Amino acid sequence: MTIRTTCPYCGVGCGVLATPDEQGGLTVRGDPDHPANRGRLCVKGAALGETVATQGRLLTPRIDGAEASWDRALDLVADRFAAAVRDHGPDSVAMYVSGQLLTEDYYAANKLMKGFIGSANIDTNSRLCMASSVAGHRRAFGSDTVPGLYEDLELADLVVLTGSNLAWCHPVLHQRLMAAKAARPDMRIVVIDPRRTATCEGADLHLAIAPGADAHLFNLLLCHLFDTGRIDAGFMPHVAGLDVALSAARRADPAATGLEPCDLSAFLEMWAATDRVVTVYSQGINQSDTGTDKVNAILNCHLATGRIGHPGMGPFSVTGQPNAMGGREVGGLSNMLACHLELENPDHRDAVRAFWNAPRMAERPGLKAVDLFRAVEEGRIKALWIIHTNPAVTMPDADRVARAIAACDFTVVSEAWPDTDTARLAHVLLPATAWGEKDGTVTNSERLISRQRAALPAPGQARPDWWAVAQVARRMGFRGFGWTEPAQIFAEHAALSGVAGALGGDFDISDLAGADYEALAPVHWPQGPAQRAGRFFGTGRFHTPDGRARMAPVMARLPDHPVGRMLLNTGRTRDQWHTMTRTGLSPRLARHLAEPYLQLHPDDAGRLGLAAADLAQVDSPQGRAILRVMISDAVRPGHPFAPIHWSGQSASAGRIDALVAGQVDPVSGQPASKAAAVTVGRFAAAWHAFLVSDAPVSPDCAYWAQSRLPGGWQVEMAGTRAPDDWQDWARRLLDLGAPAQQMGDPARGLHRMAFHRDGRLAAALFVGPRPVALSRSHLAAMLGGAPAGALAGRPRSDMPDPGAIVCACLGVGVNTIRQAIGQGCAGVAALGQATGAGTNCGSCRPELAALLAGAARLQAAE
């Protein structure tokens, strides 16, 4: 039986058709009837069926590492939370939750904390990605409302992408945009990004802006709009603050943008002259200590021109997580109430108190994420419950956060996996259901509510998060948590939204309170008596006391850049997600970029004496990372890039947020996670090694990075001191007494070993004084097969070497693609016909275009 459900990755919210194979697995394809993706899936979504294995899952509660019953674990959690509240007050306890939760889970947790424990010390990892957008929306609109819909990107004549690598971070939405441009070639796309990303390949103009200068750029745009008579006088009665916003914008410095005057002028006039313009923004805007101002600088331009709430125009915040929007709807942030009601508004608090029959309603905002973990560190938080997130990796100053969690009096972690960096620090582990087993709803970036349905049974004793929260609430003596299924929670949430709607709020889904939950089709909110679906604000009516929008005065400020340090730019890769607890289970997703890396400009690499594939040591006052060097002019000098995904399970020193300081935006509380002031130098390795193994290993060396293969694992390693006996070292590492072939030149530090089991290759190790050059894809394919030729490290001359994987869907390597280009393939479509690359999910199309462009440049140079 095929189940209609929703992808658990980014905020696009793609519909998925999941079919159990009756062996515990799933086959997955895109849902052609889902309005978000219309059957498309990116490579991560397409690989979901490879991530549902239960081996290694947390299958029973654990107390101090020992298995326990649910009753004992829940009793302990309830007792410790109740004791902390009794002895130290409600604010001595906290919850830290996640955009991985379903809306029903989120609702239950917020009801418990804010309405019954009586503290707003519940925050979410959405604080790390979208809080500045929330704050900017509320400051401008009076509510956290996304005005438009995805179709606006397809209807626009100009789409501006700023702080968003849409091609890698929201691939299906990017594919929709590219399809629209192919159908309407006159559509223009501008990408504003210090780095040349995959998204730039489809753009008409790339503005390589100085890092952090976005507010300068949009302030200059506001001035240009006014000076050229593009302010919409007919819309201005609906907007307050133009004069003060314009006065602040006049202080913007064109030189601060780092742009050529001709490019700056072209952008300003293009935006000003185009009515149907959509400005898409994401983490590059939000993750800043001036993120809210950057958001408002964008909103100011749309408000000044009335380009909001109509087809093909408006500001558009794309969320990073599958249910970041749903969390905002239930008041998941510590300074909000359910249904977009305001925690500091007495009327709103009274309405929610009455609806919940709440005994002890929180009356002031709680601690935001960074401050919450500082309170844990200082001992002010006595009991902490972390649900479905990994703050020991993802929070800024991550080492400090990990130490704080470890020192907390009592920490509970609800997780699907027992060995995440955060789970290892818990006193109590509660086994949670994961994607494929969950049942509830999520809301995507365009306000589309979709069902996430269970396609597989929960393994072991794993239980839904809402159930665990409700059980603890009942054990603490609270009424109102007697739900037996998520449909009841959704109905309660929908009914409460009717109360919010009656108070004039934007979020009202009360018409769904009696809907058939099992059959619920994707639906945009609002769904209430006052408004149904559609766009917001086109009529000029906002959710402020006087109904007018507010233009905020934005004083543009560049990020601090200490002398002598580089400014590291952090971000994501195409095929991985967050800390890889799910995507790391898929072998094909690891084949694109298998190690934590540092993308470094050639000028910086030359100055530092670093070559491609060297290891770089990256230091900040907060921590250290060791990363593989990738040299590219896609980044600016002095501004290297590193992805965020590697944790303590996948690499020894790849936790990028350990480098990031805990600076936050003063309005939103969102940390400036996109940037870190660092020094970069060579990691002084005495040896480098590459290993393939049919079993996971636990290396004991300064650097290692481990990823999955179809038949095992591959590991990159390096150390500062070579062992006396490499074969003995390898056998201890592998816990393997199997026969081995060995060759090498010990005097030059070269060693090669192949270990056999039952006539098949069980492991192969290659060691050298420099990064090991060999065909990794070839060795990966040999694992578990005949061992003959393994020590060569490369295929025979009559066997093609595909090279590093570019198309993860079909396993097409860079050498195969370059060969096809050499044979006359002159476009992405032609490469697809020749090699298959780019013909499935399409996520690699920008890289194919980049390879074609590089080949053309080489040919022109000749």
N, C-alpha and C positions, 0 to 999 in steps of 0.2 A: 504494500500500500504506500503510495507516494504522499508525503506530508508537505503542505505549504507552510513555510516558515521564513525567517529573516536572517540574513547574514550577521554574525557577531562582531564584525570588524568596524570599519569607519562609519561616519555619520551619513553616508549616502543612503544606507538602509535598504540594500538590495533584497528583493524577494528570491527565495531559494526553494527548489523542489528537491526534497530529500527522500530517498527510497532505501529503506533497510534491506540489507542483503541476506538477512537471517543468519548471519555469522558474527553479529556484533558490529558490523560496519555499515557504511552508508555510501550510496552513489549520489552525487550532487550535480545539479544543473540549475541554470538561471530560470526564474519563473517568468515566462513571456507575458503574463497578465499583470505583473506587478508594475505599478506606474513609475517607480523609482528607477528601475533598470531595464524593464522591457525585455527580459531574457538574458541580458549581458551579465557576466561576472568577471571580476579581475582574477588574476592568478591565485591570490590568497583565497578568495571565495571558492574558486574552482577546486582548490586543494582541501576543502573542509573535510571531505570524507577520509583524508589521510590523518586527521587529527583527533579521531574519536576513540582511539585505543584506550583501554582502561588499565593496561599494565603500568604500574607505578603510581596509580591514582591513590588519593587519600580515601579509604573506603570505610573507616570507622573513626569515631572520635578518639582523640588522644589527650591525655592529661600528663604533662611533664614527660612526654615522649612515649608513655605507655598507653596501650589501647584501653578504652573505657566504654561504658554504655552511654547511650544518649541521655538517659535519665540522670546519670551521675554527672555528666559533663554540663548539662543544662542547669541542674541544681547548683553546681559550683559557680557557673557564670552568674546566675540570678543572685546567689548569696553574696558574691564578692561585689557586684554592682550595687546591690541594696545596702551593704555595709559601708561602701564608700560614700553613698548618698547620705546615709544616716550620720556618719562620723565627720564627713568633710563637706557636705552640701552637694547639690545637684551638679555644680560645675566641676566637681572632682572626677567626673566620668566623661568619656567622649567616644564617639564613633567616627571612623573614617571609611567612607564607602566609595562607590565606583560607578562610572558610566557603563560598566559591564553588567550591572544589575538590571533586572527588568523593572518596569515602572511599579509593579506590585511589591517587589522587594524594597525598593526605595521608599514607597509610601509607608510600609509597615515600620521601617527603621525611623523615619522622621516622626511618625505619630508617637512612637515610644519615647524618643528623646525629647521632642519639643512639647508634647502634650501631657506626658505622664511622668517621666523623670523630671521634667521641668527645666531642662537646659537646652540651649541651642548649640552645644558643642558637638555638632555633627556636620562634617564637611565632606566633600567629595573630591576625587581626583579630577573632576571637571574644573575645579579651582585652578588647576595647572594648565588648562587649555582654553577655556571659554569664559572665565570670570570677567575679563576686561570687556568682552563683547556684551555680556549681561549688564555690566555697569554702564557702558556706553548707551545701550538701548534704553535703560531706565532713566538715564540722565536726559536723553533726547526725547523719548517717546512717552515717558511716564510708566513704561512697562517693558518687560523683557520679551519683545515681540519681533520675530523675524518677519519683515513685511511681505516678502515675495515667495515665489515658487521656482522649482528647478526649470520649468519651461521658460522662465524669463531669460535664462542664459541662451536658450535656443531662439527666442524672439528678438533679442537685443541686436542692435547694429554695431555696438561696441561693448566688448567684455574686457574689463580690467581685472587682472589677477594680481593681488598684492599680498605678500607674505604667505603665499600659497603655492606649493609645488603640486598642483592639482593632478598632474599625470601620474605621480607616484602615490600621493596620499589619498586621493579620491578618484581612482582610475576610471570607474564607470561614468561618473559625472563628466570627467574630461573626455571620454569617448563620445558622450552625447554632444558635448560642445564641438568636438572635431567633426562629427557627422553633420551638425548644423552648418558649420563653416563650409564643408564640402558641398552642401546643398545650396548655400548662399555665399558664394566666394567674396561678395562685397562686404560681408561681416568682417570686422577687424577685432583682433585680440592683442592686448598689451599685457606683458608680464613685467611686474616691478619686483626685482629680486637682486640682491648683491651677487648672487651666484647664478651661473648659467645652468639651469636645471633641464630635466627632460621636458618640462612644460614649455620651455622657450622654443622648442623645435616647431611647435605649431603656431607661434606668435608672429604677428606682423611687426611688432616692435618690442624689443627687450630693453628696459631701462635698468641698467646695472647700478642701482642707487647705492649711495654710501650707507653702510649698515646703520639702521635705526633712524634714518632721515625721513621716514614716511610722513610724519606730521608736517615737516617743512614742505614737502611736496604738495600735500593736499591743502595746506594753508596758502601756498602760492596759487593753487588752482582756485580757491575761493576768491582771492584777490583778482585773478584774471577774469573770473565770471562776473564780478562786480564792474571791473574796469571796461569790459567789452559789452556791457549791457545785457548779460545773459541771466541776471537774477529774474525769477518769475514773480512779477509784481502781483499777479492774480493769486498766487499761493501764499504770499507773505502775510496776509491777515491771519493765517493759520500757524504762524511761526513767530516766536519771540527770540530776541537776542542777536539779530543780525549785526547791529552796530558794534556790540562788544566783541562778537566773534571776529568781525572784520578788523577791528582795531588790533586785536591780538595777532591775527594772521599777517598784518602788515609788517611784523617783525621777522617773518620768515626770511631765510637767507638762501638765495638760489645756489650759492657756492657750496652750502652745506649738503646739498643733495648729491654732489659729486658727479653730476650729469653734464654732458656737453650742452651748451646753450641751445643748439639746434634741436637736439632730442627733447630737451625740456620744453621748448616752445611748441614743438610738434605735438607732444602729449597734451599740453594745456589746451591748445586749440582743438585737437581731436575730441577731447572730452567735452569742451564747451560747445562745440558745434553739433554734437550728436544728442538728439533727444532720447533715443532708446539706448540708454547706457546702464549696464549692471557692473557694480564694483564688488568683486568677490574677495573676501579676506579671511585669513585663518591664523595659524599659530605665529607666523612671522610678524603679525600685528599685535596679537594678544599677549604673547609671552615676553613682556617688556615691563620695565618699571615705569614706563609712561604709556602702557598699552591702552588704557581707557581714553586718554587724550588722542591717541592715534585713531581709535575707533570713532571718536566724536569729530575728528578732522574730516574723516570720510563722510560721516552722516551729515555734517554741515553742508557739504557740497550738494548732496542730494536734496536736502531740505531747501537750500537756497534756490534751487532750480525746479522744485516740485516734481523731481524725477523719482517718485516713490509711490508704490501702491498701484501702479499701472502695468499692463503687459510690457515686458521687455525692459523694465527700468527699476532701479532700486539698489540699495546696499544689501549685500548677502553674506552672512556669516556662515561658513561651512564648519560643522563641528567635527571633532576628531574621533569621537567614540560612538558606538551604536546607539546608546541611550543617554547621551549627554543632555539632549533636549528633554527627555522624559524625566531625568533627575531634576532639571530646572522646574519642570511643571509641578512636581510634588514638594518643592521647597528643599531640594537636596543640599543647597548651599547654606552655610551657617547663618547668613543674614537674610534669609527668605522664609516665607511660610508656604504651605501647600497652595496650589492653584494660582500661583503668581500673586498671592496676597502678601502684604508687607508686614514683617514681624514687628516693626516699630509703630505701626498704626494701631491704636487701641481698638478701633471699630473692627478692623480685620482680625485682631487677636480674639476679641470677644466672639466674633462669628465662628471662628474655628474652634474655640473653647466650647461653645455651646453645641456645635455639631458633633464634636468628639466626646462631649461630656467629660472634658479633660479635668483632672483633679489639680494639676500643677503646671500651668502654661508658662513656657519661657516668655520672658518679657523684654529681653534685649538680645542683640545678635551674639552668637557664640564665636568661638575662636576659628579663624580661617586657617587653612592647612599649615602654612609655615609657623604661625603663632601656636597652633595646636601642638605641633611636635616640639616646639620650644617649651611649652608648658609641661609636656611629658618629660622632657629632659630635666626641667627644674623641679620635678616631683609634685607639681600642682595637679596633674592628672594621675589619679590612683588606679583607675581601671579603664582600659582601652580596648575597643572592639574594632578590628579591621576586617572589612568584607570585600573580597574579590579584587584586591589591588595589592601592589607590591612597593610600598613607599620606601623601603630600604634600598631600592634601586632608582625609583622615579622622582623622589623629592629632591629639590636642590640641597646641596651640602649633604649628600646621601650617606656618607660615612657617619656624620654626626647624628643623623636621624636614626640610623641603624643602632648606634650606641644608646640613643635615648629609648628606643623600643625595648632593647635588651635589658635596660635598667628599670623599666616600668614595674610597679608593684604587681600588676596583673594584666596580662595581654591575651586577648582572644583573637584568633584569626580564622575566618571562614574561607576555605579554599578547596579547590579541586585537587591540588598537588601539594604533597607534604614537604617538598624540598626547595621551595622558592626562598629567596634571601630573607623575606619577611616571615614566612611560615616557620623557618628554623628558629625564630626568636620567640615563639609563642609559648605561653603556659598551657593554653588549651587550643587544640585544633579541632574545628568542626568541619566534617566532610560535606561539601556543597555540590549540588548538581552543576554541570557545565553545559555549554551549548550542545544541542542535540537531545538534551534531557530536560531542559527548562520549558516552562509553560507560562506565558504572560504576554505583555505588550512592550513595544519599544517605539520611540518617536524619533524620526530622522531630522535632518537639518531643515527641511521644508515643512515642518509641522505635520508630517504624515505618520499617523499611528498605525502600526502593523503588528500582527500577532507573531510571536515566536512560539512555535509549538514543539512539543516533544516528539521526536521520531525514534528514540531509543529509551529503554528502561533505565532508571537510575541505577548505577552499579553499587554493590555493597550496601552500606547504610547511608549513602549520600542523600541529602534532603534539600529542598528549596530553601533559599535564604529567608523568604518571608515566613516560612514555617518555623525556622530556628528563632527568628526575632519574636514571633508570636508566642512561642513556647516559653521563652525567657520572660516576656511581659506577663504572662499568666502566672508564672512562678513568683514574680515580684508582687503579685496580688492585684494586678490591673485588669479591669474589665474593658471590653471593646476589642479584644483580639481573638475572638472565637471563630475566625475564618477556618473553613475546611478546604477551600479551593481558591485559586487566584481570581476566578470570576467574581467572587464576593468582594474582593479587595478593589477590583476595577470598578464595580458598581458603586462602591462607597466613594471612591475617588471621583467618579463622574458626578455623583450626587453633590459632593462638596463643591465641585466646580460650578454647579448651578448657584450655590450661595455666593461664590466669587463673581459670577456673571451678574447677579442681582445687585452687587456692590459696584458694578461698572467695570469689572475686570475684563481682560482680553481672553483669558483662558476659560472657556465654558464648553464642556462636552457632555452637559447634562442630558442631552437627547440620546446619548449612548448608554445611559444608566440601565436601561431595560433591554439593551440589544442582546442578540444571540451571540454570546461571547465566543463559543466554539466556531461559529461560522463568520465571525467578524472579518470583513474585508478591509483592506487598507483605506484609511479615511483621513482627510486633512481636518485639523481643528482650525477654528471653532466649530462646534456642533451643538448650538444652543438656540434658544428662541430669538435672540437678538441678531445673530449672524451665523452663516454657514460657510465654511471653507473659504476659498477665495483669498484675496490679498487684503492687507491692512493699509490704512492711512491715505488711500487715494482720494477720499472725500475731504481730507484735511482735518479729520477729527482724531485727536490723540487721547491718551489715557492720563493726562495731567489734570490738575484741579480745574483749570480754565479751558481744557480741551485743545490747547495750543502746544505745538512742539517747542523744544528749547534748543537753540544753537549754543553750544558751549564755547567759551573763549579758550583757545588752545595755545599754550606757550610751548612751541616746539623746542625740544632739547635732545641733543645727541647723547648716546650712551657714554659713560665714562670709559676711557681707554688709557690705562696707566702706561706711562713711559716704559719702554723696554719689554712690553708684553704684546703678544698677539691677541686678537679678539676672536675667540673660537665661535663658530656658528654651528649650532646643533640642529639635528633634524631626523628624518626617517629615510629608510631605504624602501625600494619598491615592493619587495616580497616578504617583509617581516612586519610584525605588529607588536607594539609595546615591548614587553620584556621576553617575548618569544615563548611563553609557557604553552601557547597553542601552536603558533606557526613553526616553532622549533621542532615539532613532532613530524613535520613533513619533509622528507628528503629532498623533494624537488625545489622547495622554497629556499633551501640552503645552498642551492647550486649557483645562484646568481652572484651573491656576495657573502662568503662564508666566514669572514673574519671582521672584527671591529677595525675600522680603518680611519686614517687621517688624510683628507683630500687637501693637498698642499700646492700652492702656486709654484711654478718652476723657479722664480726668483728667490722665494723663501727657501726652497729645497737646496738651491745652489749655495746660498749664504750659510745654511746650516750644515752643508756637507752631507745631505741625505739623498739617496737614490731611490728609485722605485723599488718597492718590496722590502726596503729597510724597515726596521722597527724604530718608532719614535717614542720617546718618553715625554708625556705632556703633563705639566705640573701647574697647579694653581694653589693659592693659600688654603683651599679646602681639601684637595686630594690629588691623586695621581692616576694616570692611565698610561697603558702601553698599547700603541696602535700601529697597524701596518701602513706604511706610507704609500699613497696613491698620488702621483704628480699630475696636475691638471691646471690648465689656464681657465677652467670654469669658475674658479674661485679668485677673489681679489688678493693681491699681495697683502700679507699681514692679517688675513682673515680666513684661516683654514676652516674646514668643515669636518664634522664627525657625527655619525648616526648614534641614536640613543638606545638601541635594542639589547645590547649585550648585558647580561647579568652575571652573578657569581656562579651560575650553573653552566653558562656557555663560554665564559672566558675568565682568565685570572685577573685581568686588570682592564676591563672594557666598560666599566660603569661610568658613563659620561657625566651623569648628574652628580657624581662625586666631585667633579671639577667646578660645578656651578655654585655661585654664592647665593645666599638666601635673601637677596634683594627683592622687594615686592612693589607693585604699583600701589600707591597710597589710597586710591579710590577702590579698586577691585580686590586688592590683596593677592593678585596673581603674581607668582614669581617670574623673574626675568630669566627663564630657563633657556631662551634661544641663544644666549651669549655668555661667555666666560672669559675672563682675562687670564691668559696662560703663557707659560714659556714652553718652548719646544726644543728638544735636543735628541741626539742619538741615544738609543738604549744600547748600552755596552754589552752586547751578547757575545759570549765566547763560542757558542754553537747554536745552530738552527736545526730543526728537524721537522719532518712530515711523516705522519703515521696514518695508515688505514687499518682498521681492526673490526672484526665481526662482533665485538662487545665493547661497551663504553669503558673508559679508563679514567683514572684519577691522577693526572700528572702532578708531580712534585717538582716544579721548576718555576722560574720567575714569570715566564710568559707561556700561555697556552690558550687556544681557542678551539672548541670542539663543536662539530655539527653532524647531523644525520646523513647517512647514505642509504640507498635502497637495501643494502645488505649489512649495514653496520654503521661505522662512525669514521670520520676523518678528523685529525687533530694536527694543528700547527703548534710547534713548541720552540722555545728558545731558553737558554740558561746562561748564567754567568760563570759556571764552573762545570767542566766536563767530567763525567764519571770515569773511574779507572777502567772499568770493564763494561763496554756498551751492551754486549749481549746479556750479561747478568742484569744490567739496569733495565733492559727491554723486557726480560722475562718477569722481573718483579712488577714492572708497570702493567704488563699484560696478564699477569698471573697465569702464565702459560708455559708448560713444559714440552710443547710440541717440537718436532724436529725443525731445524732452521738451516737455511742456506745463508751464507755470509760472504761478502766481498768488500773490498775497500782499500784505502790507502791511509793507515793510521797516522803516518807521519804528516799527512796533509789534513788530518781531521775528517776524513771521508769514511763513512760506514754505511753499508746497505745490508739489511737482513730481511728474509722472507720466512715466515713461520707457517708450517703446514699442519693441517689436522684432517685425518682420513683422506689424504690425497688432494685436499683443497686448500686454497690460500686463506689462512685465518688472520694474518696480519703481515704488514710490511712496513719497515722503518727505514728512513733515509736521513742521514745526518751529514752536515757540512759546516764549515766555518762561516759561510754566508747563507742567505736565504736559499732554500733548496729549489732548483729549477728542474722540473719534470712535468709530465702530463698527469695532473691530478684526476682528470676525468677518466683517463685510461686505467689508472690504478683502482679507482672506485669501481669501475666496471669489472675488474678482475677479481675483486673480493668474493670469496665463496666458490670460485671456479678453479680451473687448473692453474697451478702456480708457475708453470713454465714461462720464463721471460719476465717475471715480476721484477727482478733486480735491475732490469734495463730501465725501468721507470718511464718508458715511452713505448708507443706501439711500433710494430715493424713498419718498414718503409712502405709495404703494400697495404697497410691499415691506416685509414685517415684519422687524424687527431682533430676532434671537433673544437678543441680549445675551450676557454672559459664560457660558461653558459650565458647566453643573452636571452633566449626565449625559454623560460622555465616550463611553460605549458608542454612544449613538444621537445624539449631538450636540445635545442639548436645552439651550437657554439659559435664563437666569434670567428674561428678559422673557416668554418663552413660558410658563414655569411660573407666573409671577405673573398673567399673563392668565387662565390656566386657573383659578387660585384665585379671581380676581375674578368668573369666570363660574360659581362655585358648587362647584368641586371642594373637598371638605372633608376629604380624607384622602389618604394616600400612595397607596393603591390606586386611588383616583379619579384622581389626577394621572397615574398610570401608564396608565390607560385612555385619558385625554384626550391625553396627550403622548408616551407611551412611556417617559418617564423612570422609572428604577428597575426596569424590567421585564426587564433582561438580567442583569447581574452583581449588581445590588442595592447596590453600594458607595455610591451617592449617596442611598440612602434616608434616612440621618440628616440630610442637608442638605435634602431635601424636607420632612422633618418640621420642621426648623428654620424653613424659609420659611413653612410653614403656621402655626406657632406665632407667628412675627413678624407675619403678617397678622392673626391673631386678636387679638394685643395692640393693634395699630393700630385695629382695629375697636372693641375695647372702650374705647379711649381716646377715640374719637369720640363 
